[in-house]
Structure formats: C-alpha cells, structure tokens
C-alpha cells in the first residue's frame, strides 16, 4: 500500500489487503450519507479478486502460498480531530466487547518514516482487526514532516455492517455524546469558592507528593502507565463546570478520555526547589480534566547509586486527597510493571457512587449532633498585615527513636499519635490565650481547631478504595483547665474525634451552619493533619516486583498544602520512620517568626510527652517544657499604605567565592551606619582571604524588620553551601532573629564581632 492510492477527498474509502489493493472509492463529502452501493461494490471487487497461484514443477514439492493478510475496510479522515473527541466517537460507534475496552485500545498513535513505514502500520492494523475489535483507528505521524494522518479500520463483515459503523462514527464525530455530570459535594464547593476567581491563589489547596526513583525510568512507558490509569479512573478524567444548570454551583464532568500530563527535565535544567515553587504556583485549569500531573527531574548519576529520577505528583484537593493519590500510585506501579497497560475495567465505586450516597443522607441527625458541640472561646492570636503576601512553610523532624517512643507512649494511654499531635497543639493554644492577660491567674479555656478526617469512615462498600476529595477538616473544641493533665487531654481529644466518625461526610461549612448561634461565623483558625497510611501487603509486593526490574522507589513525601486556614500543622512519617512536622501559614495573618515558634514548640512538646510524669497539670507541663520560649501574641493590623514600599534589604558583594559550594559570609552594618557604606576598611574587606563569598546586607533603616531579610537570604540558604552572619556590636539580636527565619534545614551560623576586631582574622574560624 502506498500513499499514491489515497485521494484528496475529505474522507477516502478503500479496501485494504496485501499484496494488492482494490481501487479507492472517494466518499461523498460530509454530511451527506455514504453510498452503500459503492461500498458494496468495492468489497465485492476485492472479494472476487483471484488469489495468486503457486507454481509447481514436476519432481519438486508443491509450494505453499504465502499467508494473505485479512482484508478490511479503511477510511482516511482528512480533517483534523482532537484525539479526545476521536476516542469518544470510536467508543460510541464500537459495538460488543470493543465498546467496553479502554479508549487507548481503540486509538493507536504511531510514528513512521515514509511510505514503507505507513504500509507496515496499516498492515498491523489489518492483523489487529482480524481477531480484535470491529473498529480501530491509528494516528500516524511522519517523522520526515507533514501533517498527521488519521486512519480508521473496520473489520471484515457484510457491507451493511461496515456502512453502519461508518455512519455511526460520522454521527458521533459530528454530534459528540453529552458527558456524564455528577453533583459536587458540599466540601468540594467550599474548596472551590476559596480559589475560583483569585489570581493570587498562591497555590492554595494544591498538594505535591515527591519521591526518588532509583534505576531506569522509561518516559514512554511511564506516560503509557499513567494513561492506562487515567482510562480506568473516572476521577482523573473529571473537571468542573459552573454553567450546567445556571445556579452557579459547580458540577463534576466525567469525560470519556483525558491525557495525562507528564514532563521530564534533564539534570541541571532547573533546581528542585525552583521546580516545586513554580509547579505549585502554576495551579490548574479546573474546567479541564487532568487535575493531577507528573513531573520528572533527572538526578545526577553516581557510580554508587546509578541513575535516579525525582518524581513530583501535583494535584488539586478539590478532586483528590492524599489517600486517593496513594491508591492511584499503586495502580500506576502495576501498569508500569505490565508494560504500561493496566488490566481490568473502571474502578468502582467511584465519584458517581459517592455522590449518590451523599444525596441519600438525611441531615437531621447531623444537625442535632453539631448543635450540641460547644464552641471554642479562645482563638489563635493573629497579626494581620496587608504588606505581607503569600504563604510560609517550615519543617521540623522527630527522629525514628523519638517517633517510636511517642507512639508507644500514646498507645499505652489508649490513643494514637494523632491525639498526641492534637494535644500538643491544644496546649499551645491554651498558652497563647493565657499570654493575652499575663497578670491574671490561669483560667480554664476552651480552645478549638480543625482536624482532618479521612472521610472514609462512612458505610459505603469499597469506600477505602475510592479515589476522590474525601479528606475533610472538621472543627473540634476541648476545655483545658490549669489542672488538666496530659493523659486527660489526650483521652478527651481521642473521644471527641471518635464522635465525628459518623459525620465525616459533613463539610466544615455545614458543621458551622448546624452549630449553635454562638459558633456561626467563627471558623477555626488552625488545622491539624496526620497523613498516615500504613504500608499494605499489596504495596510490598509491588515494591518487590519493581526491585526485580532494578527499580527502587522511595516513600512519597508530601510538601504540605497551603490551605484556607491561617496555619496548618501537618505530620507524616518519612522512609526511616521519623515523624516530619510541617506548617504552612498565610503570611498576611501570621508572621513567619510566630509560625516557626509554634512549629518548634509543637515538636518540643511531642519529644517531651513520653518523659513527663503523668500527674503534671497543663500549667506545670508548659512551665517545665517551654519556659523562656515566647508565646504568640496578637498583633495590631498595619494600615494599608499603597504608596509606601515595603522595607527592603540590599546585598552588596565585596568578594566572589573562589569555588562553588564555598559558602557565604554576610556582614551586618552597625546601628546608624550609612546605607551605602560599611564600618570596616573597604580594602580589608576586599582582601578577604577565605574561599567564601563576602557580602554586606544593607537594610533601608535601623528598624527594618527581620522578615525583610528573607528575600535576600532564602536563595542563599536554599543551597547546600554554608552561610554565616557576622554581626557587629548592637546587631547580635537582629542577627539571631534573621537566622531563625531561614527555611527548613541547617540555619545560618551567627558570629558576634567584637569592636575593633580584624575581619580577615575570622576566615580560619569560618572555613567550610
């Protein structure tokens, strides 16, 4: 078969076979119907074509004719169609088992190099149609250039069968079927209201899961595996539509086909932190399917470890939660191990089943439950400032020994580590409420915050295998008395959260509306989350199968979601068993310093709990563990001054680093120094003998806050090179405050420089 046999009509019919082909028949241009007589004549001519005879010779064995390829009806579509639209049309036109096949099985995508390659692809199409589905298409890309060509093949059968399938295909392409729509849950609607229409969403409700893939990674196979998972999971083919019924409420639209987004970057093309930030801020187009994407960044190859790739999954919480993504990841590994194809059909239950279950739930019992929940009276002290923008993030870690010790201590008291995390947070909120009136005696306070429940404690069969937006933040409150002991607080929180089990499907907004009048409009100021899914036997088998192929995958690590709460405290276990604590906070409501203090004090309380005497009161616990550490206090709102620029800090580089990774030595000018100068002799500064880069941090004024140093300092601390802050007399406190604002990881070293000290003499002390 050669390209000379194709006409220039919008649709070309020909009967294909090998080695000879019947003449092609140009079809009527759409939307006119095809001519059944012409199709029948073409089929008849091909069927009556004589087979080549084998030549014989006396005394020689008779030659056996070579196998003849099955003949099939082939249609070339000369117009451009979106692959997704073609997938839907093929599935709508297909009948029998083919209609239940994944859409990817009905449409091939092949690359060729010239007519010979095209002949081979079309011959493969004929072989496939001989024993496969009655309808299949192939999208051919010529590597030598030119437009893509789309061929649709129909298996052998009576002429009327072929004509009928062609007409159904044409009708499906002209009038694609209406997609299935599913009502959104109350939780989804509330999440979407917090991000839709906001240009400065800042990555709100976008989560990232990352891990290292050690061993070979085939990008084509990786993409095919995610495509197969997408074909089996309705949640990955879903999007949102706000115009379905004119109410303004979004609906979920379940598409027949969606293509996963997989991007691979070579090593050195961009930094990991840069990739994380850019991908989070990029967000999603919520009106298009595919609210999960994968990004690959090649890691430097070493002789000891071999090839490695960092994998990043980014998804939107309005469609998926952490539990869901781990389920999808297991399916992806299965597909990757089987060559990129996942066996079986669509997963059930799915979004449709969950929506039907929600619609059938009466709300009377939920209203009665939430109306009896006491409201919190103490709130987290916030310091609103319109000049601060974006979200902050910090991280601390309990060692595996500390994590096991904490888990054993909590289990001995009949609770889990999630209750311990909530108890530590409740004590910090109680302490913050007491610090507002330091001269008064300690008093009982009812503190409140939100806790994340899985949303899978509902009586829906198979809900633990259902991917979707089910994780739900629900408000809790607990009364903390000065004499309350930690075991008592732990038990109260455990029972309070257990009471929520029957109402995990109620959204935060519904819980607020169902609550007493005193709680309406008083949403919690903080959220506490424990991301913990124990490894199953199935996961262990998958990892063993991957290891048999020379692949080792690390435990995925969540980056931490910027939620709608002023601060979120999240915990997860890493690959070594350590408990990682992460806070994300809204800088417009809470300073980086206060958020970092709350995180550090939470970690300190969790480390201290197992060693505390069980009879200590809340007051005694706080006094013995956090004595001398500041408690967050409410700040005064700063007036918006659009004409005034925020305080800035400039970095002047006096000496370049002698080699990469040597680090930085940053000098702080003394109080009262002119902005453009430095107190030390410039010639001495430029004669710096160390290998580090030497620079001066020049603030706008002496009262420039420590937060203003972050934009300059954060990029330097993000690398692996050491950073030292050198402070003259009068700048020591400022240096320490600046050092505490650094990102997770080793903080900068602070050096106090005595009056008249020789700056070059510091070089040996600061040598990396």
Secondary structure as GFF3:
##gff-version 3
##sequence-region A 1 768
A	DSSP	three_ten_helix	3	5	.	.	.	ID=ss1
A	DSSP	beta_strand	11	16	.	.	.	ID=ss2
A	DSSP	beta_strand	25	26	.	.	.	ID=ss3
A	DSSP	alpha_helix	36	48	.	.	.	ID=ss4
A	DSSP	beta_strand	72	77	.	.	.	ID=ss5
A	DSSP	alpha_helix	83	93	.	.	.	ID=ss6
A	DSSP	three_ten_helix	96	100	.	.	.	ID=ss7
A	DSSP	alpha_helix	103	106	.	.	.	ID=ss8
A	DSSP	beta_strand	107	112	.	.	.	ID=ss9
A	DSSP	alpha_helix	115	131	.	.	.	ID=ss10
A	DSSP	beta_strand	135	142	.	.	.	ID=ss11
A	DSSP	beta_strand	149	154	.	.	.	ID=ss12
A	DSSP	alpha_helix	159	174	.	.	.	ID=ss13
A	DSSP	beta_strand	180	183	.	.	.	ID=ss14
A	DSSP	alpha_helix	186	193	.	.	.	ID=ss15
A	DSSP	beta_strand	206	214	.	.	.	ID=ss16
A	DSSP	alpha_helix	219	232	.	.	.	ID=ss17
A	DSSP	three_ten_helix	234	237	.	.	.	ID=ss18
A	DSSP	beta_strand	238	241	.	.	.	ID=ss19
A	DSSP	beta_strand	251	254	.	.	.	ID=ss20
A	DSSP	beta_strand	261	265	.	.	.	ID=ss21
A	DSSP	alpha_helix	272	282	.	.	.	ID=ss22
A	DSSP	beta_strand	292	298	.	.	.	ID=ss23
A	DSSP	beta_strand	308	316	.	.	.	ID=ss24
A	DSSP	alpha_helix	322	337	.	.	.	ID=ss25
A	DSSP	alpha_helix	351	359	.	.	.	ID=ss26
A	DSSP	alpha_helix	364	371	.	.	.	ID=ss27
A	DSSP	beta_strand	391	398	.	.	.	ID=ss28
A	DSSP	alpha_helix	400	412	.	.	.	ID=ss29
A	DSSP	alpha_helix	417	435	.	.	.	ID=ss30
A	DSSP	beta_strand	445	453	.	.	.	ID=ss31
A	DSSP	three_ten_helix	463	465	.	.	.	ID=ss32
A	DSSP	beta_strand	472	480	.	.	.	ID=ss33
A	DSSP	alpha_helix	486	499	.	.	.	ID=ss34
A	DSSP	three_ten_helix	500	503	.	.	.	ID=ss35
A	DSSP	alpha_helix	508	514	.	.	.	ID=ss36
A	DSSP	three_ten_helix	517	519	.	.	.	ID=ss37
A	DSSP	beta_strand	526	531	.	.	.	ID=ss38
A	DSSP	alpha_helix	537	548	.	.	.	ID=ss39
A	DSSP	beta_strand	552	553	.	.	.	ID=ss40
A	DSSP	beta_strand	557	558	.	.	.	ID=ss41
A	DSSP	beta_strand	567	573	.	.	.	ID=ss42
A	DSSP	beta_strand	579	586	.	.	.	ID=ss43
A	DSSP	alpha_helix	592	609	.	.	.	ID=ss44
A	DSSP	alpha_helix	618	625	.	.	.	ID=ss45
A	DSSP	beta_strand	649	655	.	.	.	ID=ss46
A	DSSP	beta_strand	664	668	.	.	.	ID=ss47
A	DSSP	alpha_helix	682	686	.	.	.	ID=ss48
A	DSSP	beta_strand	693	699	.	.	.	ID=ss49
A	DSSP	three_ten_helix	706	709	.	.	.	ID=ss50
A	DSSP	alpha_helix	710	718	.	.	.	ID=ss51
A	DSSP	beta_strand	723	727	.	.	.	ID=ss52
A	DSSP	alpha_helix	732	740	.	.	.	ID=ss53
A	DSSP	beta_strand	749	752	.	.	.	ID=ss54
A	DSSP	three_ten_helix	759	762	.	.	.	ID=ss55
###
